[in-house]
Structure formats: structure tokens, C-alpha cells
Amino acid sequence: AHIIRALAKTIANGHLVKGAKPVHWCTACGSSLAEAEVEYYDKTSPSIYVRFPAVDGKTVCEKFGVASDKTPSLVIWTTTPWTLPANRAISLNPEFKYNLVDANGELVILAADLVEDVMKTAGITAWEVLGECEGSALELLRFQHPFMGFDVPAILGDHVTLDAGTGAVHTAPGHGPEDYVVGQKYGLETANPVGPDGCFLPNTYPTLDGVFIFKANDLIVELLNEKGALLYKQAIQHSYPCCWRHKTPVIFRATPQWFIGMDKNGLREQSLKEIDIVQWIPGWGRARIESMVENRPDWCISRQR
């Protein structure tokens, strides 16, 4: 009864919203999960660098002040190859410098600060920087998806960092919160070709239909290699979100859900003010809760069980 009354008050205050956005999804549960239901464990994943060839290579080269008849490729890095069928764009940071690089005779585009790291990782010793431009200069230029048969735009987002990768972020709005946000800004499709059981839906791609996503990783890497799109691959171990019940990896999957909107009608701001009023015992609890409220995304409260 208390839960129903609390929910009624939440609705009355205008904090409950419905939306189709990426949420933590457990394929074993067949349900969405809240942040509190996710634990992190080490997981081995494929780390791949993938070429997206320019649709209009001449125009792209001109942005770098280079005249060339070769087709340059924008190179992305991802540890989730299974999300590539849902790719709808490539995100660049508008303020970063990007280089056009001749690498063993082919032209690739990378963030200037990451060129040396990528060349070293990929074992490419013969390379030369041909030109440079800011990410903003490449906005809305189009690049070919490596195997899905359509092209995607280069878009701009502040979420792109230089911590790892290439400075070009594979963007699948149906499988990542940051991808979703930048996708909404550019009107991208929130594609979700994955069913509740974690298997690809029919008509996704001939060799992937019905395949469990983590098993599909190897198939997609093979496909990229066949298409000449795979620049480099290796295996890495990293911290990965897992279901607190099954201890199995969870994914981000866009589905219609009910959320408590943290920024709708000032809920986050109001909550932070209330934290100031509360007497905290022990005192260190305040900093923990305050940090959680400041950074928490919208709270997914619906379940599919």
C-alpha cells in the first residue's frame, strides 16, 4: 500500500515518464534492470578497429587540405561488435584535431592525439600524417557502413574522449545512453535489432538472424575481415556490468519503459536541496548519496517479469 501511495504521489508531481530509451537489460531475466541491480565483474571482450569508408572521398580529403583520388576511411574502435548492425552514425568531438594519415598506402582518419597509439597497436610502422582539421569540419559527411549496405553521418558529441580508441565513436542509439542522447539531437533512428532473449531478430542480417549477441561477436569480426573493414583486433579484459541475480553480462537495449525523470519538474534539484536539510549519521553517508543523486540517470522502474 505504501508503494502504491508513493507511486501515486510521484505521478501527481509529474515525475513519471514513459520512453523508449536504452536501459540495462538482462537476457537471462528477460527484463530491464535498475542501476542498483547491476554489479561489475571482469570480462574478456574483442577489441576491434573498423574502417568506415567515405562516400565522397575527394570532399573528405579536401577538409584536410589534401588532394587525393584515394578513399579515406574513418576508423572506429569498439569492444561490442554485436552492436554494429544498429550503428547509425560516427561521433566525433567538435574541438579535437583529426589527422588524415597514410598508413601503408591507405588513408585513415584518426584523432591527432591517438594516431601514434593506434599505429603502434595495429603494428603499422610505415605511416605519415598528410593533413589536419577539427572534428567540426567533418560534421554530416557520410561514410559507408562496413556490411549493412547503407551509409551513416559523422556527427558531433562532447562524450567523445581521448582516453582510448580512435577519437571516432561507433554510435548505436539503441544500445547506449550517450549514443541515444546524441542520436536524439540529430534525429537518428533508435534501432534495436536484438530480442529480449539477446538474440538478433529476423531480417537483421542473413548470418546473424537468431544468433545470441555474444556468440555473434566472432561472426561479425569474421564478416568485417571478409569485407576488408577490419583494421585490427585483439582481446582485452575490462570491467563489465552484470546482472546481480545471474552474474551474467547485461546489455543496453532500447525498449519502452516507465522512468522516474530525474530532471522532470525539478526532482534532482529538489532532492539535492533536501540532502542539505537531513542530519547524516554517519556523516560520510551524505557525500555518497549526494554523488548518486547528482549523477543518476532517469530511474527505470518498470520490469518485464
Secondary structure as UniProt FT lines:
FT   HELIX           2..12
FT   TURN            13..14
FT   STRAND          16..26
FT   TURN            27..30
FT   STRAND          31..32
FT   HELIX           35..37
FT   STRAND          38..54
FT   HELIX           57..63
FT   TURN            64..65
FT   STRAND          73..78
FT   HELIX           81..86
FT   STRAND          89..92
FT   TURN            94..95
FT   STRAND          97..103
FT   TURN            104..105
FT   STRAND          106..111
FT   HELIX           112..114
FT   HELIX           115..121
FT   TURN            122..123
FT   STRAND          127..134
FT   HELIX           135..138
FT   TURN            139..140
FT   STRAND          142..144
FT   STRAND          151..156
FT   TURN            158..159
FT   STRAND          168..171
FT   TURN            173..174
FT   HELIX           177..186
FT   TURN            196..197
FT   STRAND          199..200
FT   TURN            202..203
FT   TURN            206..210
FT   HELIX           213..226
FT   TURN            227..228
FT   STRAND          230..243
FT   TURN            244..246
FT   STRAND          251..260
FT   TURN            262..263
FT   HELIX           264..266
FT   HELIX           267..277
FT   HELIX           284..295
FT   STRAND          299..300
//
